[in-house]
């Protein structure tokens, strides 16, 4: 390692358990790709693989994978977190790997000034690595790239250019800020976050919702900012939304998000159990059956709101990333194909008593209260809730809603998860649902028909009050105003993280 000074550290986590099928093939493609890119663009790169809780009956990753000597601009470090450490975490037999905590382990030990946290089935576009090789990254930004899923039949026997062409020609799904899109059909999912901006009442300033869609596959920051944010929250649960929380932590710390140009994307090799809108419910159900907690979208946003209200707050203690423990490490130096042990790190500590970096149980107990406070805005009546939702959005009107007919504009996830619980708690009767999606017209939600927005042109404005239940509030606000409705008098947004403009 002496004399090798990487510009970029790439951190990932794995174990030899064939998770998702063809794991070794996907890892081989990932490693070969980094070797090829770093060599082609002459970018000194450090690849850190955190091998978490390696199965006793399987070979270690250093033995199982092929390490080409043609990697003169890349060094590989494998850092081991053994089963003794893993047993300190919740349900160690049912949750064999803690991906985000493992990434923190790698981040804490990375040597480059810039650190990318990613996953073992990611391939980089040529344009993206060319951009990184310019060495013009800024230390006060968090960089994000769009993820494109590709068909799994890509071969390790393809050369560099063949793999790049295969990726471009076999995209099956795109993860963008505004949603997830299949290349063969319409939008797969509506995101909860706004694509424009939102004003959070506890901060009183407009902010742009971060790009959280599939963000765990590409989160790039300077080492300084990783240390400042303390990495991913180390909840020892199924890690869904931990990557999104990090994006909000960056927002709280004033770290500017830069979304790289659309051609600077990453490719994700599709596999069994791969996270997508179509598989999300089944994946979460599997972990629920095994009594492994996970954060819902609602709970994540409740934690986000709590975080924004407490400026000096951090989920992790200073010992995040197991930085107080000595972990075994093996190094593959540039141009070599055999790993050598780092002598000073071969006596792993981890047995006995030591504290986790995050008190997960404390947060699990607090979540119901945090969720209720977020949804109801800590109000005691429907009228007070409406006033709280409208606060900061314009002129204040008195909300005498007792004789109003309540219309809901939007019938997607925003209504289902964020607005419906509030209306149920305050025992509000809904008169009508409206949606811009004509495919929904005539269907029912809660045994109430869904109508076209055209019905609004036939009603007396003073007799109704409209709750806009969508993350795309700005567009729908403009639509209602064009029909003569006034914000605050005839309608309000019903979700705090929606776009106000």
Secondary structure per residue as TSV (DSSP state, phi and psi in degrees):
chain	resnum	aa	ss	phi	psi
A	1	X	-	360.0	-18.9
A	2	X	T	-62.9	129.1
A	3	X	T	91.9	-13.5
A	4	X	-	-96.1	118.1
A	5	X	-	-121.0	95.7
A	6	X	-	-72.6	145.2
A	7	X	S	-86.4	-32.2
A	8	X	E	-130.4	130.6
A	9	X	E	-104.3	127.8
A	10	X	E	-108.1	121.6
A	11	X	E	-114.4	131.8
A	12	X	E	-145.5	170.4
A	13	X	E	-134.9	139.9
A	14	X	E	-162.1	174.0
A	15	X	-	-153.6	155.5
A	16	X	S	-84.3	72.6
A	17	X	S	-125.2	8.3
A	18	X	-	57.2	33.9
A	19	X	T	-58.9	127.1
A	20	X	T	79.1	-1.8
A	21	X	S	79.3	142.6
A	22	X	-	52.8	37.2
A	23	X	H	-62.2	-43.7
A	24	X	H	-65.6	-35.7
A	25	X	H	-63.9	-45.6
A	26	X	H	-63.7	-40.8
A	27	X	H	-64.9	-39.9
A	28	X	H	-62.7	-42.7
A	29	X	H	-62.6	-41.4
A	30	X	H	-61.2	-49.3
A	31	X	H	-66.6	-47.4
A	32	X	H	-58.2	-39.6
A	33	X	H	-61.9	-41.5
A	34	X	H	-67.3	-41.8
A	35	X	H	-58.1	-47.3
A	36	X	H	-65.6	-46.0
A	37	X	H	-64.6	-47.5
A	38	X	H	-63.5	-36.2
A	39	X	H	-71.2	-46.8
A	40	X	H	-60.5	-42.0
A	41	X	T	-99.4	3.7
A	42	X	T	52.5	48.8
A	43	X	-	-107.2	112.1
A	44	X	-	-59.8	116.1
A	45	X	E	-129.2	140.7
A	46	X	E	-113.6	120.7
A	47	X	E	-101.1	119.2
A	48	X	E	-110.3	118.5
A	49	X	E	-109.3	116.6
A	50	X	E	-90.7	112.6
A	51	X	E	-92.2	105.8
A	52	X	E	-99.5	120.9
A	53	X	S	53.9	56.9
A	54	X	-	-58.1	133.2
A	55	X	-	-61.8	136.4
A	56	X	T	-64.2	-32.6
A	57	X	T	-86.2	-1.2
A	58	X	S	-116.2	157.2
A	59	X	-	-67.2	154.8
A	60	X	-	-71.7	159.1
A	61	X	H	-61.3	-34.1
A	62	X	H	-62.3	-31.8
A	63	X	H	-86.0	-32.0
A	64	X	H	-80.1	-32.6
A	65	X	S	-94.9	160.8
A	66	X	-	-96.1	130.1
A	67	X	-	-115.6	99.2
A	68	X	-	-66.1	138.8
A	69	X	S	-70.4	-17.2
A	70	X	-	-80.1	68.3
A	71	X	-	-145.4	57.0
A	72	X	T	-67.4	-14.5
A	73	X	T	-111.2	17.3
A	74	X	E	-141.2	132.4
A	75	X	E	-112.3	146.3
A	76	X	E	-116.3	133.9
A	77	X	E	-123.6	126.5
A	78	X	E	-107.1	120.5
A	79	X	E	-110.6	127.8
A	80	X	E	-101.3	129.6
A	81	X	E	-112.1	108.4
A	82	X	-	-85.9	180.0
A	83	X	H	-66.4	-28.6
A	84	X	H	-62.4	-39.4
A	85	X	H	-72.3	-44.2
A	86	X	H	-58.0	-33.9
A	87	X	T	-66.6	-12.9
A	88	X	T	-74.4	-14.7
A	89	X	S	-96.4	165.8
A	90	X	T	-61.3	135.4
A	91	X	T	42.6	62.7
A	92	X	T	-61.9	-27.2
A	93	X	T	-77.8	-30.9
A	94	X	T	-93.8	-20.5
A	95	X	-	-125.5	84.2
A	96	X	-	-76.5	-10.6
A	97	X	-	-142.8	135.0
A	98	X	-	-110.1	95.8
A	99	X	H	-62.6	-48.3
A	100	X	H	-73.0	-36.1
A	101	X	H	-65.9	-39.6
A	102	X	H	-61.4	-40.7
A	103	X	H	-61.8	-40.1
A	104	X	H	-60.8	-37.7
A	105	X	H	-57.9	-46.3
A	106	X	H	-67.2	-41.0
A	107	X	H	-60.7	-44.1
A	108	X	H	-62.6	-25.9
A	109	X	H	-107.0	2.6
A	110	X	-	-70.7	149.6
A	111	X	-	-107.6	-18.3
A	112	X	S	-78.4	158.0
A	113	X	S	-69.9	-21.0
A	114	X	E	-126.0	139.6
A	115	X	E	-129.5	127.0
A	116	X	E	-109.0	122.2
A	117	X	E	-96.6	127.9
A	118	X	-	-148.6	-166.4
A	119	X	-	-126.9	165.8
A	120	X	T	-79.1	-1.9
A	121	X	T	-117.8	31.4
A	122	X	E	-106.1	135.1
A	123	X	E	-117.4	144.1
A	124	X	E	-99.8	139.5
A	125	X	-	-70.5	154.0
A	126	X	H	-61.7	-39.5
A	127	X	H	-63.6	-37.0
A	128	X	H	-65.3	-48.8
A	129	X	H	-68.8	-31.4
A	130	X	H	-62.3	-39.9
A	131	X	H	-64.4	-44.9
A	132	X	H	-61.9	-36.4
A	133	X	H	-69.2	-14.5
A	134	X	T	-71.6	-16.1
A	135	X	-	57.4	46.1
A	136	X	-	-117.2	20.3
A	137	X	-	-65.9	145.4
A	138	X	-	-103.3	139.9
A	139	X	T	-74.7	-13.1
A	140	X	T	-107.2	22.5
A	141	X	E	-124.0	156.0
A	142	X	E	-113.2	126.1
A	143	X	E	-100.6	137.5
A	144	X	E	-127.7	148.2
A	145	X	-	-131.1	146.9
A	146	X	-	-70.1	142.0
A	147	X	E	-102.7	132.0
A	148	X	E	-116.9	122.9
A	149	X	E	-77.6	138.7
A	150	X	E	-123.1	157.9
A	151	X	-	-58.6	141.4
A	152	X	T	-74.0	-6.4
A	153	X	T	-81.3	10.9
A	154	X	-	-61.0	143.9
A	155	X	-	-109.4	143.3
A	156	X	T	-69.3	-15.6
A	157	X	T	-84.1	-7.3
A	158	X	S	-70.9	149.4
A	159	X	-	-82.6	177.9
A	160	X	H	-54.7	-51.6
A	161	X	H	-68.5	-35.9
A	162	X	H	-64.5	-39.6
A	163	X	H	-66.0	-40.1
A	164	X	H	-62.4	-43.3
A	165	X	H	-65.8	-40.8
A	166	X	H	-59.8	-45.4
A	167	X	H	-59.6	-46.8
A	168	X	H	-62.9	-34.4
A	169	X	H	-94.7	-2.4
A	170	X	-	-131.2	38.1
A	171	X	E	-77.6	130.4
A	172	X	E	-112.5	-15.9
A	173	X	E	-159.7	142.9
A	174	X	E	-124.5	132.6
A	175	X	E	-105.7	104.2
A	176	X	E	-111.9	172.4
A	177	X	T	-63.1	-37.1
A	178	X	T	-85.7	-2.6
A	179	X	E	154.8	179.1
A	180	X	E	-107.6	128.7
A	181	X	E	-123.3	129.1
A	182	X	E	-82.8	144.8
A	183	X	S	-78.5	-6.3
A	184	X	S	-113.4	-4.2
A	185	X	S	-153.6	-168.5
A	186	X	S	-75.0	-174.5
A	187	X	E	-54.8	132.1
A	188	X	E	-77.3	-33.7
A	189	X	E	-153.1	151.3
A	190	X	E	-97.6	131.9
A	191	X	-	-81.7	152.1
A	192	X	S	-74.8	-32.8
A	193	X	S	-80.1	152.9
A	194	X	-	-74.7	152.5
A	195	X	S	-92.7	-9.9
A	196	X	S	-106.9	-93.3
A	197	X	-	-150.6	166.9
A	198	X	E	-149.3	152.7
A	199	X	E	-108.4	118.7
A	200	X	E	-92.8	121.7
A	201	X	T	-60.1	-30.8
A	202	X	T	-72.9	-18.9
A	203	X	T	-105.5	-28.6
A	204	X	T	71.3	22.7
A	205	X	E	-141.3	152.9
A	206	X	E	-77.8	138.2
A	207	X	E	-137.1	160.5
A	208	X	-	-97.2	129.4
A	209	X	-	-60.9	130.1
A	210	X	-	-67.5	161.9
A	211	X	-	-83.0	92.9
A	212	X	-	-98.9	-10.9
A	213	X	T	-67.3	114.3
A	214	X	T	56.0	36.5
A	215	X	G	-71.8	-22.7
A	216	X	G	-65.6	-11.6
A	217	X	G	-85.0	-14.5
A	218	X	-	-159.9	98.5
A	219	X	E	-132.2	110.6
A	220	X	E	-120.4	123.2
A	221	X	E	-143.3	167.0
A	222	X	E	-69.9	154.0
A	223	X	H	-56.3	-38.9
A	224	X	H	-57.3	-42.9
A	225	X	H	-76.3	-32.4
A	226	X	H	-60.0	-43.7
A	227	X	H	-66.9	-40.5
A	228	X	H	-62.7	-41.3
A	229	X	H	-83.0	-13.9
A	230	X	T	64.0	28.2
A	231	X	S	65.3	-156.1
A	232	X	S	-73.9	140.2
A	233	X	-	-56.2	130.5
A	234	X	-	-94.5	54.6
A	235	X	-	-70.1	129.1
A	236	X	S	-91.0	64.2
A	237	X	S	-132.7	178.4
A	238	X	B	-59.6	127.6
A	239	X	-	-83.5	20.9
A	240	X	T	-59.2	135.8
A	241	X	T	78.0	-4.0
A	242	X	H	-64.6	-36.6
A	243	X	H	-67.1	-38.3
A	244	X	H	-64.8	-40.5
A	245	X	H	-58.8	-37.6
A	246	X	H	-62.8	-39.3
A	247	X	H	-62.2	-38.5
A	248	X	H	-70.4	-35.1
A	249	X	H	-61.2	-41.9
A	250	X	H	-60.1	-42.5
A	251	X	H	-60.8	-44.2
A	252	X	H	-61.5	-36.6
A	253	X	T	-83.0	2.4
A	254	X	T	75.7	21.6
A	255	X	-	-84.1	119.1
A	256	X	E	-70.9	131.1
A	257	X	E	-88.1	130.4
A	258	X	E	-120.1	119.5
A	259	X	E	-91.7	120.1
A	260	X	-	-68.4	154.4
A	261	X	-	-50.3	148.3
A	262	X	T	-57.5	-28.2
A	263	X	T	-82.9	-6.5
A	264	X	S	-97.4	57.0
A	265	X	-	-97.7	171.6
A	266	X	E	-112.1	156.3
A	267	X	E	-113.8	137.1
A	268	X	E	-114.7	126.3
A	269	X	E	-76.2	114.7
A	270	X	-	-63.8	147.1
A	271	X	-	-156.8	170.2
A	272	X	T	-60.1	129.5
A	273	X	T	79.9	7.8
A	274	X	-	-63.3	137.2
A	275	X	-	-71.8	126.2
A	276	X	-	-155.7	167.6
A	277	X	T	-55.0	-32.4
A	278	X	T	-75.3	-26.9
A	279	X	T	-104.9	-8.9
A	280	X	H	-54.9	-49.3
A	281	X	H	-60.3	-43.8
A	282	X	H	-66.2	-40.0
A	283	X	H	-63.7	-46.7
A	284	X	H	-66.8	-35.2
A	285	X	H	-63.8	-39.4
A	286	X	H	-59.3	-46.4
A	287	X	H	-72.8	-31.7
A	288	X	H	-63.9	-40.7
A	289	X	H	-60.7	-33.9
A	290	X	T	-87.7	10.1
A	291	X	T	58.4	38.5
A	292	X	-	-102.7	115.3
A	293	X	-	-66.4	156.7
A	294	X	B	-150.3	159.9
A	295	X	-	-87.0	132.0
A	296	X	-	-81.5	168.3
A	297	X	H	-58.1	-41.7
A	298	X	H	-60.9	-45.5
A	299	X	H	-66.4	-37.0
A	300	X	H	-60.8	-46.4
A	301	X	H	-66.6	-30.9
A	302	X	H	-64.1	-39.9
A	303	X	H	-67.5	-37.3
A	304	X	H	-60.5	-46.9
A	305	X	H	-62.5	-43.0
A	306	X	H	-60.3	-41.9
A	307	X	H	-61.9	-42.5
A	308	X	H	-67.6	-28.2
A	309	X	H	-79.8	-12.8
A	310	X	-	-127.0	91.7
A	311	X	T	-64.2	-30.7
A	312	X	T	-92.4	11.3
A	313	X	-	-82.0	146.0
A	314	X	-	-143.7	140.1
A	315	X	S	-69.1	-36.5
A	316	X	S	-97.9	149.2
A	317	X	-	-83.0	177.7
A	318	X	T	-68.9	-12.7
A	319	X	T	-90.6	21.9
A	320	X	G	-62.9	152.5
A	321	X	G	70.7	23.3
A	322	X	G	50.5	37.2
A	323	X	T	-74.0	-6.7
A	324	X	T	-96.1	-2.0
A	325	X	S	-104.8	146.1
A	326	X	-	-90.6	124.7
A	327	X	-	-118.8	138.4
A	328	X	-	-60.8	144.8
A	329	X	E	-143.4	141.2
A	330	X	E	-124.5	143.2
A	331	X	E	-123.0	134.7
A	332	X	E	-109.2	104.5
A	333	X	-	-72.7	159.0
A	334	X	T	-57.4	133.9
A	335	X	T	80.9	5.6
A	336	X	-	-114.4	165.9
A	337	X	S	-127.9	11.8
A	338	X	S	-127.3	130.8
A	339	X	-	-77.9	145.3
A	340	X	E	-122.0	143.8
A	341	X	E	-75.4	146.1
A	342	X	-	-87.2	108.5
A	343	X	G	-55.2	-39.9
A	344	X	G	-68.8	-15.4
A	345	X	G	-112.7	22.3
A	346	X	-	-91.4	-14.0
A	347	X	S	-98.0	88.1
A	348	X	-	-69.5	132.8
A	349	X	-	-97.9	159.4
A	350	X	-	154.6	-22.8
A	351	X	S	-74.7	157.3
A	352	X	S	87.9	-154.6
A	353	X	-	-98.8	127.3
A	354	X	-	-157.8	154.4
A	355	X	-	-92.7	141.9
A	356	X	-	-72.5	158.4
A	357	X	S	-80.3	-13.3
A	358	X	S	-140.7	135.0
A	359	X	-	-87.8	84.9
A	360	X	H	-62.7	-43.3
A	361	X	H	-58.7	-38.3
A	362	X	H	-59.6	-43.1
A	363	X	H	-73.5	-35.2
A	364	X	H	-61.6	-40.2
A	365	X	H	-68.7	-32.2
A	366	X	H	-84.1	-18.4
A	367	X	H	-57.8	-43.9
A	368	X	H	-56.9	-41.5
A	369	X	H	-68.5	-42.4
A	370	X	H	-63.8	-39.8
A	371	X	H	-65.2	-46.6
A	372	X	H	-62.0	-42.5
A	373	X	H	-63.8	-38.0
A	374	X	H	-68.2	-46.6
A	375	X	H	-68.1	-42.9
A	376	X	H	-89.6	-4.8
A	377	X	T	57.6	28.4
A	378	X	T	58.7	32.2
A	379	X	-	-101.4	165.6
A	380	X	S	-111.6	-2.7
A	381	X	S	-146.4	161.9
A	382	X	H	-62.3	-43.0
A	383	X	H	-62.4	-41.2
A	384	X	H	-66.6	-36.7
A	385	X	H	-64.6	-44.2
A	386	X	H	-60.2	-43.2
A	387	X	H	-63.1	-39.5
A	388	X	H	-67.0	-38.2
A	389	X	H	-66.5	-31.9
A	390	X	H	-83.8	-17.6
A	391	X	T	-53.7	127.1
A	392	X	T	85.6	1.3
A	393	X	S	-100.0	-0.6
A	394	X	S	149.0	-154.5
A	395	X	S	-62.8	139.3
A	396	X	-	-87.5	127.6
A	397	X	-	-113.5	154.5
A	398	X	-	-74.8	139.9
A	399	X	-	-110.2	86.3
A	400	X	-	-97.4	94.8
A	401	X	-	-104.2	4.8
A	402	X	T	-59.5	-39.2
A	403	X	T	-102.5	9.6
A	404	X	-	-86.6	146.8
A	405	X	E	-86.7	129.4
A	406	X	E	-94.2	120.2
A	407	X	E	-107.8	140.5
A	408	X	E	-111.6	120.5
A	409	X	E	-101.4	103.0
A	410	X	-	119.0	126.1
A	411	X	-	-125.6	16.6
A	412	X	S	-87.7	-154.3
A	413	X	H	-60.1	-34.5
A	414	X	H	-59.2	-44.1
A	415	X	I	-67.1	-47.7
A	416	X	I	-59.3	-43.3
A	417	X	I	-99.2	-24.1
A	418	X	I	-115.3	-34.9
A	419	X	I	-97.0	-43.8
A	420	X	H	-54.2	-46.4
A	421	X	H	-58.9	-34.4
A	422	X	H	-68.7	-46.1
A	423	X	H	-64.0	-36.2
A	424	X	H	-66.3	-41.5
A	425	X	H	-64.5	-38.2
A	426	X	T	-93.3	6.3
A	427	X	T	53.4	53.1
A	428	X	-	-94.4	131.0
A	429	X	-	-87.7	134.8
A	430	X	-	-100.5	130.3
A	431	X	-	-87.0	-38.2
A	432	X	E	-158.1	144.6
A	433	X	E	-107.0	143.2
A	434	X	E	-130.0	143.3
A	435	X	-	-150.8	144.3
A	436	X	S	-76.2	-16.1
A	437	X	-	-80.7	108.0
A	438	X	G	-65.3	-20.1
A	439	X	G	-67.0	-18.1
A	440	X	G	-93.1	-15.1
A	441	X	T	-61.7	130.8
A	442	X	T	93.8	-18.8
A	443	X	-	-77.0	175.1
A	444	X	E	-124.8	147.3
A	445	X	E	-125.3	124.8
A	446	X	T	53.0	38.2
A	447	X	T	65.4	22.6
A	448	X	E	-120.0	130.2
A	449	X	E	-64.3	149.9
A	450	X	E	-97.4	130.8
A	451	X	E	-118.1	163.6
A	452	X	-	-71.9	150.6
A	453	X	G	-58.3	-15.2
A	454	X	G	-60.5	-24.0
A	455	X	G	-62.9	-22.5
A	456	X	G	-69.7	-21.1
A	457	X	G	-77.9	-7.3
A	458	X	G	-112.3	12.0
A	459	X	S	-115.5	161.3
A	460	X	-	-84.6	119.4
A	461	X	G	-59.0	-31.9
A	462	X	G	-77.5	-5.9
A	463	X	G	-99.8	-5.9
A	464	X	E	-125.4	160.1
A	465	X	E	-138.0	130.1
A	466	X	E	-108.7	128.8
A	467	X	E	-102.9	119.4
A	468	X	E	-88.4	107.0
A	469	X	-	-104.3	74.9
A	470	X	S	-159.4	151.4
A	471	X	S	-75.3	-12.5
A	472	X	-	-99.2	54.5
A	473	X	H	-65.3	-39.7
A	474	X	H	-56.3	-46.7
A	475	X	H	-64.4	-42.1
A	476	X	H	-75.4	-30.5
A	477	X	H	-61.1	-47.4
A	478	X	H	-60.9	-40.0
A	479	X	H	-61.0	-44.7
A	480	X	H	-69.7	-39.3
A	481	X	H	-64.9	-34.5
A	482	X	H	-65.7	-20.6
A	483	X	T	-94.5	2.7
A	484	X	T	96.8	4.2
A	485	X	-	-85.3	145.7
A	486	X	-	-109.0	132.2
A	487	X	B	-63.9	134.3
A	488	X	T	89.7	-26.7
A	489	X	T	-100.6	-43.4
A	490	X	T	-112.2	-18.3
A	491	X	E	-157.4	157.5
A	492	X	E	-143.1	162.6
A	493	X	E	-74.9	149.0
A	494	X	S	-114.2	12.9
A	495	X	-	-145.7	123.5
A	496	X	T	-67.3	-22.7
A	497	X	T	-96.6	13.5
A	498	X	S	-83.2	164.9
A	499	X	-	-75.9	126.5
A	500	X	-	-83.6	-8.1
A	501	X	-	-130.2	360.0
